[in-house]
Amino acid sequence: MISKLFPRSALHTHPEPAQRVLGVAELAPDSSELAQLLTDDPAPQVRVAAARRCANLATLAAAWETETDLAVRDGLASALCNVLSETQDGAGARTLLEADRCTDAIRSEVARRTQDADRRHHAIAAIRDEEPLIDLALAAEHAETRMAAAERVRTVEGLRRLADGAKNKDNGVARLARQRIDAMEDRLGQAVEADAILTQLEALTSNPGPVLGAVVELNRRWQVLDMSGDTARLARCDAARRTLQARFDREQDEQRVRARFKRRLREWISMLGPPAAPDGLAALRTELAALREEAQRYADNSALAELEAADQRIVQWEQDLQALAGAEALVVEAEQLAAGTSIDHANLPERWQALHEAIRAPALTRRFDAALTVVEQRRLAQIRVAQQEANAARQDVHRLLHIAEQALIAGQLQSARAVADELKTVKGAGMLPKPTMQRLNRVLQQVVELERWESFGQYTARIQLCERAEAASSQPLDAPRLALEVRKLREEWKALDQQHAGVPKALWERFDRACEKAYAPAAKHFAQLAAERKQARKRRDEFIAAAAAHAPSLLVEPCDWRSVERWLRDTDHAWREGDLGSVEPGARKELDTRLKTVLAPLRDALSAVRDRAKADRQALIVEAQALASKAMERGAPSQVKAIQAKWQEQAKALPLAQHDERALWEQFRAACNAVFSTRQTKRKEEDNRKHEHRRALEDICVQLEQLALEQNKDDQVIRRGLRELQEQWKKKFGGSDPALRGIESRFKDAKTAVEAAVSARARSREAAVWQTLAAKERLCEELDSLVRSRPAAAEAATRSAAAHERWTALPALSPAWEQKMIARRDAALRALSEAPAASDYLARIEHGVESRRENLLELEILLGLESPAELQAQKLALQVKQLKERFQGAGTISASVLGERLVAWCAQPGIVDARDRQRCERVFSAMEQLR
C-alpha cells in the first residue's frame, strides 16, 4: 500500500552511478534493461557491473566489440569467459571463439573452465599465438585440455619449454613434446644424409667409367630415408637420376645404332629394285651416299663391299631410264602448266599423241592426263569466279539500296546521301534488272527531294532563332539567365551550321545584331558586379591592414589569452560572414593567405600557450592514472579530488580548443573513474568469490539430493558418486564459516538420504530374493502333494504345464540356488509323468521328513525364533550341539551360511503341515529382515 502511495523509480534508472550499480544486481541476467545499461550507460562502473551480471552471449559479444574503456573490457572479458564456458548455445560460442575480436586470453580461460569437450576443442583450436598454448598445456587442470593445447605447439623452442615444464608433472605432455622434438631431429638427420647422397649422385653424372654399382648403392640408401614431404630434395634426386639415365641411354643408343645400321643396310639391299621414275634414282643415290658415309664412319668393310655392288646396279638402271627422258620432259611440261595459272594447254595433246606408244608408259600417261585435267578445271573455275563476282556485285547493289531505303524511312538524309554516292561508284555489276534500276532511280529521286526539304527547314529554323533572339531583348530576365539564353541561341545556330553550311549573310547579320542587343543588359550587370568586387577587395585590404596593426598590441605582456582567443574568433567571423563583400575566387584565395600570414604570429603564440596548458592537463591525467594502482589506499579518494580541483583551476585560467578540451577531459574523467571503479570492483570481487564458493557448495548438495532420488542407477554408481561428492565437499568447504552452517547441515542430510536410499534398495532386493525362494518352494511342495495324490495322466500333464508357467513367471535366483530348486522341480515333474520315478520320489519324501524338521528347527534356533512347545527337548539338544561346535572353533554362523541352509531345506522334497508352514513363513520373514 505504501509503495502505491509513494512510488519510486528503479535503482538502475537512478541518476547517480553508485545507485545504478546497486540496481544492476536486481535485474535478471538476460533482461533488456541490463543489456541497455551495458551498452549505453555513461558510467564505466555501471557498465562493469552490468557486464559481470549479464549472462546473454550476444549482448556481451556486441558490447565487447564496441567498448573502449579498459576496466569495462576487463569485466566483459571475465563475463565472456563465464558465459562461453557454461552456455548451451554451442554454435554461438564457437562463432565468437573463432572471431578475430576474441582474444587468446578469453579462449585460454574458456578452455580451462568449460566442461564441454567439443567447446574446449574449438577454444584451443582458435588460439592464434603459441605462448597461451604453452601456458595452457602446462597449467590446465584437465589432462585432455593439456594434451589438446600441447598438440598445437609446433616450434622447437615451444616444444622444449613444454618438455622442461611438464617434466615430472604431466608425463603425457612431456612425452608428446619429446616425441615431436625427436621427430624434428630425426628429420634433420635424414636431411643431412639426403644431402650427402644427392652430392654423390650428382658427382656420378660426370664421373667417367662404370657407375652402375655406385648408383644402385646410393639408391638403396635413398630408399631407407623418408623424404615424402621434402619436394626440393626429391626434385634434386629426380634431376640427378634423369641425368644418369640419359648417360645410360646414350651408351645403349650407341650399341643400338650399330645394330640398327646393319639391319637397315640388309633391309635396303633386300628391297633395292629399279625405280619407277628418274627421281627414284636420285633418292637411291642419296640413300646410298648416306649408307656409305655411315659405313665409313663405323669402318665396316663388309658393308662397303655390299654398297659397291648396289652402286653397280643403280648405274644400270640409270641407263635404262634415259630412253624415257623425252616422254618425261613432255609430262613435266604439262605438270608445269598445271602448276601455273595458265588456262591454255599449248597443243600438249597433239604432241603427246605424236610420241611412240612404247614410250608412253601407263604411269606417264596417268600423270599427263592428270596435268591436262588440272588445266581444264582451272579454265572452268575462272569462268565460275567471274560469274560469282558479277552476282556479288548485284547483291552489293541490293544491299546498298536496302540501307538507303531504311535511312530514308528513318529520316537520316546524310546517311542516305552517302549510300547513294556509293551506289554511283559500284562497278562490275553488269546489266542490272529493270526492277533494280527502278529502285535505284526512286532512291536517288527521294534523296534529292529530301535535300530540298532540308534546305527549306534550315532556313525556317534560322528565321525562328532570329525571332527568339529579338524577343529575348524585351524579356524581364536577370543577367545570368539572359546570358545563358543568348549563349544557348548561339549554340543552336552553330549546330545548324554543322548540318548545312550554306547560310545567307544577311540572315546571319540579323541574328548577330539581335544577340548583341539582348546581351547588352547582362554585360552592363557584369560590369557593375566587377566594380562591386573591386570595392570589396579594397575593404578587405583595409581589414587586413587593420588586423596587422592591432595584432602586435595583443602580444604585449601581460597577455590576456582569453581576449586573444576572442579577438581571433571575432576576426574570423567578420572575415567570413561580415559585410566586406565578395571577390573573385582567385583573389579570395590570395586575400585568405595574406590574412592568415598576418594572424600567424598571434595564432602561433596562442597555440604555444595552449600546448603548455595541454601538457599541464596531461600531467594531471598521468597523476590520476598513477592512482589506479593505489586505489585501495585510504587517501586515494581525497587525492583524486585534489587533482580534480587543479583541473578546474587550469580550465578556468586558459580554455583549450574544443576538441582538445573534450578529448583531454574524457581521458581525465576515465582515469578518475578508474580509481573509484577499481575500489568498487575489488569489493565486488570479494563478494563474488564468497557467492561462488557458496554456490559451489549448494551445487554439491543439489547433486547429493538428486542422487538420493535416483531409481535407475546401480548401487555401485551411486556409492561412487557419493564418494566423489564427499571429496569435492572436503576440497571446497575448508574452515568453519558461520554463514555456511545451514549448507553444511543440508549436506549431511543429503548424504544420510543417499545412504538410506542405498540401504533400502539393498534390503528390497534381498527381500525379493527370499520371497522368490519361498514362492518356488511352495510351488515345489504343491507338485510333491500332487505326486502323493497320484492324479490321472491328463490332469498331471495340465498341472505340470501350469506349474511350469508359474515357475517361468517368477524371477530367477542366483545360478547355484536356481539349479538346486530346478532339480527339485524337475524331479517332481518326472515323478508325475513316470510311474517308477513316482515311487522313488515318494520314498525320498518319506525318508527326508525327519531331516527337514530338524533343519527347520535349527533355522529357528539360529534366527532366534520361537519353536512349538513339544519340540523344546529337540531344540535343547540342538542348542547343546551348536554350543559344542562353537567351543571347538566353528565360530559364528553368518547370514550367507543361513541362506545356504535355508536353500538346502527348500531344495529337499517334502510336504509340511499347516503348523510347519507357518513356521516356514516366520523363517522367511526373519531372513528378509536379517542384515
PyMOL commands that set and color helices and strands:
alter all, ss='L'
color gray80, all
select helices_A, chain A and resi 2-5+11-13+17-24+32-40+44-53+57-66+70-86+90-98+104-113+117-126+130-139+143-151+156-166+171-204+212-224+231-271+278-298+301-339+348-353+362-410+413-425+434-472+479-499+505-554+561-577+585-630+636-653+658-708+715-733+738-789+793-809+815-833+835-847+849-863+869-887+895-907+914-929
alter helices_A, ss='H'
color red, helices_A
deselect
rebuild
show_as cartoon
